[in-house]
Amino acid sequence: MDLPLPDKLYYKIGEISKALTLNPSVLRFWETEFSQLKPRKSSTGQRLYSRDDLELLIKIRKLLYKDKLTIEGARRVITGMAAPPPTPPEEPRESSETIRSLLHEIRTELQICRNILES
């Protein structure tokens, strides 16, 4: 979540939209695709999301955007019909000095290849 939300019972769609950096139309679309997502509506028709709805939206966003699942795949994970995708282990990062050294070697080899081709 990008913005911390105040601790309250219900959140308006605009608050959720900003916190999750999602367009409100995406949230409304997800309501049609995920039957578990059912925000209350105020007397004026404003969607009111509970803390549980917020947690479900965070999970949906992760499954769709980070884990790259389809809507059907995310729906199966949420309903328990499929296991969540495993998180890949983090690869150790190369030091910038190692990367510079490798790039220098590659550049040298490419210059040698260019010289061969030009002669």
RABEL-V616245 format. One record per backbone hydrogen bond with DSSP energy under -0.5 kcal/mol. CO is the residue of the C=O (numbers start at 0). NH is the residue of the N-H. If there is no record, write none. Layout:
co: (CO,CO)
nh: (NH,NH)
This chain:
co: (5,10,11,12,13,14,15,16,16,17,18,18,22,22,23,24,25,26,27,28,28,29,32,33,35,39,41,45,46,46,47,48,49,50,51,52,53,54,55,56,57,58,59,60,60,61,61,62,69,70,71,72,73,74,75,75,75,76,94,95,96,97,98,99,100,101,102,103,104,105,106,107,108,109,110,111,112,113,114)
nh: (7,48,15,16,17,18,19,20,21,20,1,2,25,26,27,28,29,30,31,31,32,33,34,36,37,47,44,41,12,48,39,10,53,54,55,56,57,58,59,60,61,62,63,64,65,65,66,68,73,74,75,76,77,78,79,80,81,79,98,99,100,101,102,103,104,105,106,107,108,109,110,111,112,113,114,115,116,117,118)
